[in-house]
Amino acid sequence: MAKQEITYKAAITEIELILGKIEEGELDVDELTKNVKRVTELLTICRDKLQKTESEVTKILKEE
């Protein structure tokens, strides 16, 4: 099954939600570990999307 791609906005929203739970102390140790891993995955996705967008914008501007 193909992995559904998450949008940048959805990734940021999920990160903010998880961070809010961490700050409020709503997560037990097992949930904390799982959520920290998820935030790491989401940050990687965001970083990749930003790098791809930067490359595309740079290419477009060079063509102008």
PDB file of N, CA, C and O in Angstrom:
ATOM      1  N   MET A   1       0.846  -1.189   0.000  1.00  0.00           N
ATOM      2  CA  MET A   1       0.000   0.000   0.000  1.00  0.00           C
ATOM      3  C   MET A   1       0.889   1.249   0.000  1.00  0.00           C
ATOM      4  O   MET A   1       1.873   1.307   0.737  1.00  0.00           O
ATOM      5  N   ALA A   2       0.552   2.232  -0.810  1.00  0.00           N
ATOM      6  CA  ALA A   2       1.324   3.467  -0.908  1.00  0.00           C
ATOM      7  C   ALA A   2       1.129   4.320   0.343  1.00  0.00           C
ATOM      8  O   ALA A   2       0.037   4.424   0.901  1.00  0.00           O
ATOM      9  N   LYS A   3       2.233   4.918   0.749  1.00  0.00           N
ATOM     10  CA  LYS A   3       2.185   5.798   1.918  1.00  0.00           C
ATOM     11  C   LYS A   3       1.606   7.148   1.499  1.00  0.00           C
ATOM     12  O   LYS A   3       2.081   7.763   0.544  1.00  0.00           O
ATOM     13  N   GLN A   4       0.584   7.604   2.214  1.00  0.00           N
ATOM     14  CA  GLN A   4      -0.046   8.875   1.878  1.00  0.00           C
ATOM     15  C   GLN A   4       0.865  10.018   2.323  1.00  0.00           C
ATOM     16  O   GLN A   4       1.351  10.044   3.453  1.00  0.00           O
ATOM     17  N   GLU A   5       1.082  10.951   1.413  1.00  0.00           N
ATOM     18  CA  GLU A   5       1.964  12.078   1.710  1.00  0.00           C
ATOM     19  C   GLU A   5       1.211  13.113   2.547  1.00  0.00           C
ATOM     20  O   GLU A   5       0.060  13.444   2.264  1.00  0.00           O
ATOM     21  N   ILE A   6       1.875  13.605   3.565  1.00  0.00           N
ATOM     22  CA  ILE A   6       1.293  14.607   4.454  1.00  0.00           C
ATOM     23  C   ILE A   6       1.707  15.989   3.960  1.00  0.00           C
ATOM     24  O   ILE A   6       2.828  16.173   3.486  1.00  0.00           O
ATOM     25  N   THR A   7       0.819  16.940   4.070  1.00  0.00           N
ATOM     26  CA  THR A   7       1.149  18.304   3.659  1.00  0.00           C
ATOM     27  C   THR A   7       2.012  18.968   4.725  1.00  0.00           C
ATOM     28  O   THR A   7       2.047  18.545   5.880  1.00  0.00           O
ATOM     29  N   TYR A   8       2.701  20.011   4.305  1.00  0.00           N
ATOM     30  CA  TYR A   8       3.539  20.772   5.237  1.00  0.00           C
ATOM     31  C   TYR A   8       2.683  21.318   6.379  1.00  0.00           C
ATOM     32  O   TYR A   8       3.049  21.209   7.549  1.00  0.00           O
ATOM     33  N   LYS A   9       1.542  21.904   6.026  1.00  0.00           N
ATOM     34  CA  LYS A   9       0.664  22.496   7.037  1.00  0.00           C
ATOM     35  C   LYS A   9       0.162  21.447   8.025  1.00  0.00           C
ATOM     36  O   LYS A   9       0.115  21.698   9.229  1.00  0.00           O
ATOM     37  N   ALA A  10      -0.211  20.277   7.522  1.00  0.00           N
ATOM     38  CA  ALA A  10      -0.692  19.203   8.398  1.00  0.00           C
ATOM     39  C   ALA A  10       0.422  18.724   9.320  1.00  0.00           C
ATOM     40  O   ALA A  10       0.173  18.424  10.487  1.00  0.00           O
ATOM     41  N   ALA A  11       1.649  18.648   8.806  1.00  0.00           N
ATOM     42  CA  ALA A  11       2.787  18.225   9.627  1.00  0.00           C
ATOM     43  C   ALA A  11       3.045  19.225  10.748  1.00  0.00           C
ATOM     44  O   ALA A  11       3.253  18.837  11.898  1.00  0.00           O
ATOM     45  N   ILE A  12       3.030  20.502  10.414  1.00  0.00           N
ATOM     46  CA  ILE A  12       3.253  21.547  11.423  1.00  0.00           C
ATOM     47  C   ILE A  12       2.146  21.513  12.475  1.00  0.00           C
ATOM     48  O   ILE A  12       2.416  21.651  13.668  1.00  0.00           O
ATOM     49  N   THR A  13       0.920  21.333  12.040  1.00  0.00           N
ATOM     50  CA  THR A  13      -0.210  21.271  12.972  1.00  0.00           C
ATOM     51  C   THR A  13      -0.053  20.097  13.927  1.00  0.00           C
ATOM     52  O   THR A  13      -0.294  20.226  15.127  1.00  0.00           O
ATOM     53  N   GLU A  14       0.352  18.950  13.388  1.00  0.00           N
ATOM     54  CA  GLU A  14       0.545  17.771  14.243  1.00  0.00           C
ATOM     55  C   GLU A  14       1.694  17.979  15.221  1.00  0.00           C
ATOM     56  O   GLU A  14       1.599  17.583  16.383  1.00  0.00           O
ATOM     57  N   ILE A  15       2.773  18.593  14.762  1.00  0.00           N
ATOM     58  CA  ILE A  15       3.902  18.894  15.648  1.00  0.00           C
ATOM     59  C   ILE A  15       3.440  19.794  16.790  1.00  0.00           C
ATOM     60  O   ILE A  15       3.760  19.533  17.950  1.00  0.00           O
ATOM     61  N   GLU A  16       2.701  20.835  16.479  1.00  0.00           N
ATOM     62  CA  GLU A  16       2.209  21.761  17.498  1.00  0.00           C
ATOM     63  C   GLU A  16       1.308  21.053  18.507  1.00  0.00           C
ATOM     64  O   GLU A  16       1.377  21.325  19.706  1.00  0.00           O
ATOM     65  N   LEU A  17       0.470  20.153  18.025  1.00  0.00           N
ATOM     66  CA  LEU A  17      -0.408  19.394  18.899  1.00  0.00           C
ATOM     67  C   LEU A  17       0.391  18.517  19.860  1.00  0.00           C
ATOM     68  O   LEU A  17       0.120  18.486  21.060  1.00  0.00           O
ATOM     69  N   ILE A  18       1.360  17.818  19.330  1.00  0.00           N
ATOM     70  CA  ILE A  18       2.197  16.944  20.168  1.00  0.00           C
ATOM     71  C   ILE A  18       2.990  17.768  21.176  1.00  0.00           C
ATOM     72  O   ILE A  18       3.073  17.401  22.348  1.00  0.00           O
ATOM     73  N   LEU A  19       3.568  18.871  20.730  1.00  0.00           N
ATOM     74  CA  LEU A  19       4.341  19.715  21.644  1.00  0.00           C
ATOM     75  C   LEU A  19       3.464  20.271  22.765  1.00  0.00           C
ATOM     76  O   LEU A  19       3.907  20.388  23.907  1.00  0.00           O
ATOM     77  N   GLY A  20       2.233  20.609  22.437  1.00  0.00           N
ATOM     78  CA  GLY A  20       1.300  21.083  23.457  1.00  0.00           C
ATOM     79  C   GLY A  20       1.043  20.020  24.509  1.00  0.00           C
ATOM     80  O   GLY A  20       0.998  20.319  25.702  1.00  0.00           O
ATOM     81  N   LYS A  21       0.875  18.773  24.069  1.00  0.00           N
ATOM     82  CA  LYS A  21       0.663  17.674  25.010  1.00  0.00           C
ATOM     83  C   LYS A  21       1.887  17.462  25.894  1.00  0.00           C
ATOM     84  O   LYS A  21       1.763  17.202  27.091  1.00  0.00           O
ATOM     85  N   ILE A  22       3.067  17.574  25.293  1.00  0.00           N
ATOM     86  CA  ILE A  22       4.304  17.412  26.064  1.00  0.00           C
ATOM     87  C   ILE A  22       4.423  18.524  27.102  1.00  0.00           C
ATOM     88  O   ILE A  22       4.731  18.262  28.265  1.00  0.00           O
ATOM     89  N   GLU A  23       4.181  19.758  26.685  1.00  0.00           N
ATOM     90  CA  GLU A  23       4.287  20.897  27.596  1.00  0.00           C
ATOM     91  C   GLU A  23       3.295  20.800  28.743  1.00  0.00           C
ATOM     92  O   GLU A  23       3.599  21.221  29.858  1.00  0.00           O
ATOM     93  N   GLU A  24       2.127  20.256  28.489  1.00  0.00           N
ATOM     94  CA  GLU A  24       1.098  20.131  29.520  1.00  0.00           C
ATOM     95  C   GLU A  24       1.302  18.899  30.389  1.00  0.00           C
ATOM     96  O   GLU A  24       0.582  18.706  31.369  1.00  0.00           O
ATOM     97  N   GLY A  25       2.276  18.062  30.040  1.00  0.00           N
ATOM     98  CA  GLY A  25       2.539  16.859  30.812  1.00  0.00           C
ATOM     99  C   GLY A  25       1.456  15.803  30.649  1.00  0.00           C
ATOM    100  O   GLY A  25       1.228  15.005  31.558  1.00  0.00           O
ATOM    101  N   GLU A  26       0.792  15.791  29.508  1.00  0.00           N
ATOM    102  CA  GLU A  26      -0.319  14.880  29.261  1.00  0.00           C
ATOM    103  C   GLU A  26       0.126  13.491  28.805  1.00  0.00           C
ATOM    104  O   GLU A  26      -0.707  12.591  28.697  1.00  0.00           O
ATOM    105  N   LEU A  27       1.399  13.298  28.540  1.00  0.00           N
ATOM    106  CA  LEU A  27       1.872  12.034  27.987  1.00  0.00           C
ATOM    107  C   LEU A  27       2.655  11.234  29.026  1.00  0.00           C
ATOM    108  O   LEU A  27       3.473  11.782  29.764  1.00  0.00           O
ATOM    109  N   ASP A  28       2.387   9.923  29.070  1.00  0.00           N
ATOM    110  CA  ASP A  28       3.216   9.082  29.935  1.00  0.00           C
ATOM    111  C   ASP A  28       4.498   8.751  29.178  1.00  0.00           C
ATOM    112  O   ASP A  28       4.659   9.155  28.026  1.00  0.00           O
ATOM    113  N   VAL A  29       5.401   8.029  29.808  1.00  0.00           N
ATOM    114  CA  VAL A  29       6.715   7.774  29.220  1.00  0.00           C
ATOM    115  C   VAL A  29       6.601   7.044  27.882  1.00  0.00           C
ATOM    116  O   VAL A  29       7.299   7.395  26.931  1.00  0.00           O
ATOM    117  N   ASP A  30       5.739   6.040  27.794  1.00  0.00           N
ATOM    118  CA  ASP A  30       5.595   5.304  26.541  1.00  0.00           C
ATOM    119  C   ASP A  30       5.046   6.193  25.430  1.00  0.00           C
ATOM    120  O   ASP A  30       5.518   6.135  24.294  1.00  0.00           O
ATOM    121  N   GLU A  31       4.070   7.000  25.750  1.00  0.00           N
ATOM    122  CA  GLU A  31       3.511   7.919  24.757  1.00  0.00           C
ATOM    123  C   GLU A  31       4.530   8.987  24.367  1.00  0.00           C
ATOM    124  O   GLU A  31       4.605   9.394  23.208  1.00  0.00           O
ATOM    125  N   LEU A  32       5.310   9.433  25.347  1.00  0.00           N
ATOM    126  CA  LEU A  32       6.315  10.461  25.091  1.00  0.00           C
ATOM    127  C   LEU A  32       7.325   9.964  24.059  1.00  0.00           C
ATOM    128  O   LEU A  32       7.649  10.675  23.109  1.00  0.00           O
ATOM    129  N   THR A  33       7.815   8.752  24.248  1.00  0.00           N
ATOM    130  CA  THR A  33       8.781   8.183  23.314  1.00  0.00           C
ATOM    131  C   THR A  33       8.191   8.095  21.910  1.00  0.00           C
ATOM    132  O   THR A  33       8.829   8.496  20.936  1.00  0.00           O
ATOM    133  N   LYS A  34       6.983   7.574  21.811  1.00  0.00           N
ATOM    134  CA  LYS A  34       6.314   7.429  20.518  1.00  0.00           C
ATOM    135  C   LYS A  34       6.119   8.788  19.853  1.00  0.00           C
ATOM    136  O   LYS A  34       6.335   8.933  18.650  1.00  0.00           O
ATOM    137  N   ASN A  35       5.714   9.772  20.633  1.00  0.00           N
ATOM    138  CA  ASN A  35       5.434  11.098  20.089  1.00  0.00           C
ATOM    139  C   ASN A  35       6.700  11.846  19.701  1.00  0.00           C
ATOM    140  O   ASN A  35       6.695  12.594  18.723  1.00  0.00           O
ATOM    141  N   VAL A  36       7.780  11.659  20.444  1.00  0.00           N
ATOM    142  CA  VAL A  36       9.046  12.300  20.085  1.00  0.00           C
ATOM    143  C   VAL A  36       9.536  11.722  18.753  1.00  0.00           C
ATOM    144  O   VAL A  36      10.046  12.455  17.906  1.00  0.00           O
ATOM    145  N   LYS A  37       9.381  10.416  18.573  1.00  0.00           N
ATOM    146  CA  LYS A  37       9.751   9.796  17.296  1.00  0.00           C
ATOM    147  C   LYS A  37       8.904  10.376  16.161  1.00  0.00           C
ATOM    148  O   LYS A  37       9.419  10.663  15.081  1.00  0.00           O
ATOM    149  N   ARG A  38       7.619  10.544  16.408  1.00  0.00           N
ATOM    150  CA  ARG A  38       6.720  11.091  15.389  1.00  0.00           C
ATOM    151  C   ARG A  38       7.110  12.525  15.031  1.00  0.00           C
ATOM    152  O   ARG A  38       7.118  12.888  13.855  1.00  0.00           O
ATOM    153  N   VAL A  39       7.432  13.338  16.032  1.00  0.00           N
ATOM    154  CA  VAL A  39       7.846  14.720  15.770  1.00  0.00           C
ATOM    155  C   VAL A  39       9.120  14.726  14.928  1.00  0.00           C
ATOM    156  O   VAL A  39       9.265  15.545  14.021  1.00  0.00           O
ATOM    157  N   THR A  40      10.035  13.816  15.227  1.00  0.00           N
ATOM    158  CA  THR A  40      11.270  13.718  14.444  1.00  0.00           C
ATOM    159  C   THR A  40      10.954  13.406  12.982  1.00  0.00           C
ATOM    160  O   THR A  40      11.533  14.007  12.077  1.00  0.00           O
ATOM    161  N   GLU A  41      10.034  12.462  12.753  1.00  0.00           N
ATOM    162  CA  GLU A  41       9.620  12.129  11.389  1.00  0.00           C
ATOM    163  C   GLU A  41       8.992  13.342  10.697  1.00  0.00           C
ATOM    164  O   GLU A  41       9.291  13.637   9.540  1.00  0.00           O
ATOM    165  N   LEU A  42       8.128  14.027  11.418  1.00  0.00           N
ATOM    166  CA  LEU A  42       7.443  15.187  10.845  1.00  0.00           C
ATOM    167  C   LEU A  42       8.422  16.314  10.521  1.00  0.00           C
ATOM    168  O   LEU A  42       8.290  16.978   9.494  1.00  0.00           O
ATOM    169  N   LEU A  43       9.396  16.525  11.390  1.00  0.00           N
ATOM    170  CA  LEU A  43      10.403  17.561  11.132  1.00  0.00           C
ATOM    171  C   LEU A  43      11.215  17.228   9.885  1.00  0.00           C
ATOM    172  O   LEU A  43      11.554  18.119   9.106  1.00  0.00           O
ATOM    173  N   THR A  44      11.524  15.960   9.697  1.00  0.00           N
ATOM    174  CA  THR A  44      12.246  15.534   8.502  1.00  0.00           C
ATOM    175  C   THR A  44      11.420  15.806   7.252  1.00  0.00           C
ATOM    176  O   THR A  44      11.940  16.293   6.248  1.00  0.00           O
ATOM    177  N   ILE A  45      10.137  15.490   7.320  1.00  0.00           N
ATOM    178  CA  ILE A  45       9.229  15.753   6.202  1.00  0.00           C
ATOM    179  C   ILE A  45       9.200  17.253   5.888  1.00  0.00           C
ATOM    180  O   ILE A  45       9.302  17.653   4.728  1.00  0.00           O
ATOM    181  N   CYS A  46       9.062  18.075   6.926  1.00  0.00           N
ATOM    182  CA  CYS A  46       9.011  19.532   6.735  1.00  0.00           C
ATOM    183  C   CYS A  46      10.312  20.049   6.132  1.00  0.00           C
ATOM    184  O   CYS A  46      10.293  20.860   5.206  1.00  0.00           O
ATOM    185  N   ARG A  47      11.440  19.578   6.658  1.00  0.00           N
ATOM    186  CA  ARG A  47      12.740  20.016   6.153  1.00  0.00           C
ATOM    187  C   ARG A  47      12.889  19.648   4.673  1.00  0.00           C
ATOM    188  O   ARG A  47      13.359  20.455   3.872  1.00  0.00           O
ATOM    189  N   ASP A  48      12.489  18.433   4.321  1.00  0.00           N
ATOM    190  CA  ASP A  48      12.582  17.996   2.936  1.00  0.00           C
ATOM    191  C   ASP A  48      11.700  18.842   2.023  1.00  0.00           C
ATOM    192  O   ASP A  48      12.115  19.220   0.928  1.00  0.00           O
ATOM    193  N   LYS A  49      10.488  19.135   2.474  1.00  0.00           N
ATOM    194  CA  LYS A  49       9.571  19.948   1.681  1.00  0.00           C
ATOM    195  C   LYS A  49      10.121  21.364   1.496  1.00  0.00           C
ATOM    196  O   LYS A  49      10.012  21.938   0.412  1.00  0.00           O
ATOM    197  N   LEU A  50      10.701  21.917   2.538  1.00  0.00           N
ATOM    198  CA  LEU A  50      11.273  23.262   2.434  1.00  0.00           C
ATOM    199  C   LEU A  50      12.458  23.287   1.475  1.00  0.00           C
ATOM    200  O   LEU A  50      12.596  24.213   0.675  1.00  0.00           O
ATOM    201  N   GLN A  51      13.313  22.267   1.556  1.00  0.00           N
ATOM    202  CA  GLN A  51      14.469  22.199   0.662  1.00  0.00           C
ATOM    203  C   GLN A  51      14.026  22.043  -0.796  1.00  0.00           C
ATOM    204  O   GLN A  51      14.593  22.668  -1.692  1.00  0.00           O
ATOM    205  N   LYS A  52      13.017  21.208  -1.025  1.00  0.00           N
ATOM    206  CA  LYS A  52      12.507  21.007  -2.375  1.00  0.00           C
ATOM    207  C   LYS A  52      11.904  22.302  -2.916  1.00  0.00           C
ATOM    208  O   LYS A  52      12.137  22.669  -4.068  1.00  0.00           O
ATOM    209  N   THR A  53      11.137  22.983  -2.087  1.00  0.00           N
ATOM    210  CA  THR A  53      10.522  24.239  -2.504  1.00  0.00           C
ATOM    211  C   THR A  53      11.582  25.289  -2.801  1.00  0.00           C
ATOM    212  O   THR A  53      11.480  26.019  -3.787  1.00  0.00           O
ATOM    213  N   GLU A  54      12.601  25.367  -1.946  1.00  0.00           N
ATOM    214  CA  GLU A  54      13.679  26.327  -2.171  1.00  0.00           C
ATOM    215  C   GLU A  54      14.379  26.055  -3.503  1.00  0.00           C
ATOM    216  O   GLU A  54      14.679  26.985  -4.251  1.00  0.00           O
ATOM    217  N   SER A  55      14.634  24.793  -3.796  1.00  0.00           N
ATOM    218  CA  SER A  55      15.276  24.437  -5.067  1.00  0.00           C
ATOM    219  C   SER A  55      14.412  24.827  -6.257  1.00  0.00           C
ATOM    220  O   SER A  55      14.908  25.365  -7.247  1.00  0.00           O
ATOM    221  N   GLU A  56      13.129  24.554  -6.152  1.00  0.00           N
ATOM    222  CA  GLU A  56      12.209  24.881  -7.245  1.00  0.00           C
ATOM    223  C   GLU A  56      12.117  26.391  -7.457  1.00  0.00           C
ATOM    224  O   GLU A  56      12.124  26.858  -8.597  1.00  0.00           O
ATOM    225  N   VAL A  57      12.032  27.150  -6.379  1.00  0.00           N
ATOM    226  CA  VAL A  57      11.947  28.617  -6.481  1.00  0.00           C
ATOM    227  C   VAL A  57      13.244  29.165  -7.082  1.00  0.00           C
ATOM    228  O   VAL A  57      13.214  30.046  -7.941  1.00  0.00           O
ATOM    229  N   THR A  58      14.377  28.639  -6.626  1.00  0.00           N
ATOM    230  CA  THR A  58      15.670  29.089  -7.152  1.00  0.00           C
ATOM    231  C   THR A  58      15.753  28.810  -8.646  1.00  0.00           C
ATOM    232  O   THR A  58      16.212  29.654  -9.416  1.00  0.00           O
ATOM    233  N   LYS A  59      15.310  27.629  -9.054  1.00  0.00           N
ATOM    234  CA  LYS A  59      15.316  27.281 -10.479  1.00  0.00           C
ATOM    235  C   LYS A  59      14.439  28.230 -11.284  1.00  0.00           C
ATOM    236  O   LYS A  59      14.833  28.692 -12.355  1.00  0.00           O
ATOM    237  N   ILE A  60      13.252  28.518 -10.767  1.00  0.00           N
ATOM    238  CA  ILE A  60      12.319  29.417 -11.454  1.00  0.00           C
ATOM    239  C   ILE A  60      12.924  30.817 -11.580  1.00  0.00           C
ATOM    240  O   ILE A  60      12.845  31.442 -12.637  1.00  0.00           O
ATOM    241  N   LEU A  61      13.520  31.295 -10.506  1.00  0.00           N
ATOM    242  CA  LEU A  61      14.099  32.644 -10.528  1.00  0.00           C
ATOM    243  C   LEU A  61      15.283  32.738 -11.487  1.00  0.00           C
ATOM    244  O   LEU A  61      15.500  33.778 -12.108  1.00  0.00           O
ATOM    245  N   LYS A  62      16.045  31.660 -11.609  1.00  0.00           N
ATOM    246  CA  LYS A  62      17.175  31.668 -12.539  1.00  0.00           C
ATOM    247  C   LYS A  62      16.701  31.689 -13.984  1.00  0.00           C
ATOM    248  O   LYS A  62      17.394  32.209 -14.858  1.00  0.00           O
ATOM    249  N   GLU A  63      15.520  31.124 -14.242  1.00  0.00           N
ATOM    250  CA  GLU A  63      14.960  31.111 -15.588  1.00  0.00           C
ATOM    251  C   GLU A  63      14.433  32.482 -15.995  1.00  0.00           C
ATOM    252  O   GLU A  63      14.357  32.799 -17.182  1.00  0.00           O
ATOM    253  N   GLU A  64      14.077  33.275 -15.025  1.00  0.00           N
ATOM    254  CA  GLU A  64      13.501  34.604 -15.309  1.00  0.00           C
ATOM    255  C   GLU A  64      14.508  35.544 -15.891  1.00  0.00           C
ATOM    256  O   GLU A  64      14.182  36.695 -16.184  1.00  0.00           O
TER     257      GLU A  64
END
